[in-house]
Amino acid sequence: MHKEHFISDSRAIVSDMLMQMEALRIKIINDIYSIDIIQSYINKLVDFEGILNKIHHRQRQLKCAPIIDCENCVTLIQDLQKDMIEDIKDTSFKTFRKNYYNAKLAAILKKVSEFDSILN
């Protein structure tokens, strides 16, 4: 794979993921707490993690300096997933931590926005 192909392919993927993350951010703001709702967020985060891992793998195949830092963003996603899983496991958990989730998602969105800028 050539660098130009990687950038072109990744540009569309990252742009789409950015829109999906923004939609998730709005969903978190508007949703009412339930375990099923939080599980749906976790599932979406797993999707984002998979996308970034694929981009990272393809980027490594280029055998050049990294273009975007997928690993750091994957770590941020995994941290948010872990927090959400802990909230589901905590049977005394009654508060939907919208602001907390959104603050963590904002950091992820910032990174993905940086990727979008780099690729465009």
C-alpha positions, 0 to 999 in steps of 0.5 A: 500500500502506498502512503497516498492510498492510505491517506485517501482511504483513512480520510473517509473512514476518519471523517465518518467516525468523527460524525458518528462520535459527534452523534454519540456525544449528542446521544449521551447528552439526551439519553436517559440512564439504563444499563442497555443504553450504556451497553450500546455506548460500549458497543459503539466504542468497541466499533471505534476501537476496531476502526482505529486498530485497522488504521494503525495496522495499515499505517504500520504496513507503510514502513514510514513514520506514523501519520496519525497516533491511533494508539493514544486514541485507542487508549482513551477509548478503552479508558472510557469503555472501562469506566462504563463497564464499571458503572454497569457492574456497580449495582448501586450505580444510580447516576447517569454520568453524562458530563463525565462520559462527555468529557472523556468523549470530548478528549477522544473527539479532539484526537479524531479531529486532529486525525481528520485535519492531518489527513485533509 
